[in-house]
Amino acid sequence: MGMFDTIHLKSPLICPVCGGQEHSYQTHAFDDVMANYRIGSVVGGALLTGIVQERFWCSACHKVGKSAESPVYLVVWHSILVGLEQDFARAEARLSAVDRLDLIGWLDEAQRNENRRKRRYYGFLNDVRRWHEHLERERNPEPVPEGETAEQAKRRKAFASLWRLPEEILSAPDPLAAIIANNTPSQGENDQDGIWD
């Protein structure tokens, strides 16, 4: 079977046999590099503009041994995935109806996704650096300044704690796993390219 790409859908495909919903679709029509796409994504492969017919696959029917043989149409316009339709006439209409507002909306979504990915990546990187600094401080504690009063020591520690990792991460059985969990997108977050993809 080889590798495939996955298209994540806002509106699910509906199985014509059982009525089950599929919220993603796997295809070999693009680069077969296990990439994740959404409507509005720039796709790889040889297809620049056109409609590709593939077969619909329903996981609910597959579980009970049924076969849901029906077509699904991938709609690509200038290397942008503009639709995934179950009716050829709707696929043709979608291809001919791409306009500037669609392009602006897809560009806006792609920019927001990239900004979220960068924030998570640099947040993760910063947390790993702070964990490394914490380990280094444990091995080589800072010397207490000569003549420091208890009040000055309290302020110095409070000020230094502003840049340290939260105690729940430092005291976790596996701090690195806690850092990864803290920087992983939530289940419902719309993110095409997470830092772990």
Secondary structure, DSSP 8 states (H G I E B T S, - for coil): ----EEEEEEEEEE-TTT--EEEEEEESSS--S--EE-TT-B--SS-SSEEEEEE---HHHHHTT-----EEEEEEETTEEEEEESSHHHHHHHHHT--HHHHHHHHHHHHHHHHHHHHHHHHHHHHHHHHHHHHHHHHS-----TT--HHHHHHHHHHHHTTS--HHHHTSSSHHHHHHHHTS--TT---SS-TT-
